[in-house]
Structures are given as C-alpha cells and as structure tokens.
Amino acid sequence: MTDGPEGLRLDKWLFFARLFKSRAIAVERIEAGGIRVNDHPCNKPGKLVRPGDRIVVSAYGQVRALEVAALGQRRGPATEAQGLYHELGSEG
C-alpha cells in the first residue's frame, strides 16, 4: 500500500492540493523532473510525502516552494486545498 496514516503518494498530494488539474498531469510533471522533495529531485509519483516535507514545484512558468501541512483525503474546494500546504518564501 502506498498511502495511509504514514504518508500520501506525491501525485495524489499534488492533485489534492490543486497544483495540477489531474493526477495524470501531476505524474507527467513528476516523471519529467519538475519536482523536488526535501531538496532531492523526485521522479517517482509513488514517493510518500508527510507533513513537514518541503516540495518545490516547477510548472506553468513559475517555481513554488511549499511545506506539506496536511495530507488530505480528497480533492476538495480551493479553500480546503490551501490548508494542505504553507507557501515558503524565496528563502525556501
């Protein structure tokens, strides 16, 4: 099992956080090398993320540094999705 109380798949988390419109797009971006988890390049969609992990997303012409605040249970409305992460400034 690749998600549970100890973590959530990276592709699911990116989708739940509304950073990508579909899990398939999130998978493509991860496999293309546009995501870093805790300062390490990640190209595996099944990588488990946990609260406190730092994720850098390079997509749609911008780079966003985020800290995982919660895992989430579903892809909810934008206000719910924003509660899944904290934006980190350029200081990362």
C-alpha positions in Angstrom: 0.0 0.0 0.0 1.4 3.4 -1.0 -0.6 5.7 1.2 -2.0 5.7 4.7 -1.5 7.3 8.0 2.3 7.4 7.5 2.1 9.3 4.2 0.4 10.0 0.9 1.6 9.5 -2.6 3.2 12.6 -4.1 1.0 12.6 -7.2 -2.2 12.3 -5.1 -1.0 15.1 -2.8 -0.2 17.5 -5.7 -3.7 16.7 -7.1 -5.4 17.2 -3.7 -3.6 20.5 -3.2 -4.9 21.6 -6.6 -1.4 22.3 -8.0 -2.3 20.2 -11.1 -5.7 19.7 -12.8 -5.4 15.9 -12.8 -3.3 13.1 -11.3 -2.1 12.2 -14.8 -0.7 15.7 -15.3 1.0 15.5 -11.8 2.5 12.1 -12.8 3.8 13.5 -16.1 5.4 16.5 -14.3 7.0 14.4 -11.6 8.4 11.9 -14.1 9.8 14.8 -16.2 11.8 16.0 -13.2 10.0 19.2 -12.3 9.5 18.3 -8.6 11.9 18.3 -5.6 11.1 16.7 -2.2 13.2 17.8 0.7 15.9 19.2 -1.6 16.2 16.0 -3.6 15.0 15.6 -7.2 12.0 13.2 -7.3 10.8 11.4 -10.4 8.6 8.7 -8.7 4.9 9.5 -8.4 4.6 7.0 -5.6 7.0 8.8 -3.3 5.4 9.2 0.1 5.1 12.7 1.5 4.4 13.6 5.1 3.5 16.8 7.0 6.7 18.8 7.3 8.1 17.8 4.0 9.3 20.5 1.6 8.2 20.4 -2.0 9.5 22.6 -4.8 7.2 22.5 -7.9 8.4 23.9 -11.2 5.3 24.2 -13.5 3.3 26.7 -15.5 6.3 29.1 -15.8 6.8 29.5 -12.1 8.6 27.8 -9.2 6.7 27.4 -5.9 8.3 26.2 -2.6 5.8 24.6 -0.3 5.7 22.8 3.1 3.2 20.0 3.5 0.9 21.0 6.3 -1.6 18.1 5.9 -2.2 15.1 3.7 -5.8 15.5 2.8 -8.5 12.9 2.0 -9.8 14.2 -1.3 -9.6 16.9 -3.9 -11.8 19.5 -2.3 -12.5 23.2 -3.0 -9.6 25.6 -3.3 -10.0 26.8 0.3 -9.6 23.2 1.6 -6.7 22.6 -0.7 -4.9 25.7 0.5 -4.9 24.2 4.0 -2.7 21.3 2.8 0.4 23.5 2.5 2.2 26.6 3.5 3.9 28.7 0.9 7.6 29.2 1.6 9.2 32.4 0.5 12.2 32.6 -1.7 14.3 31.7 1.3 12.9 28.2 0.9 
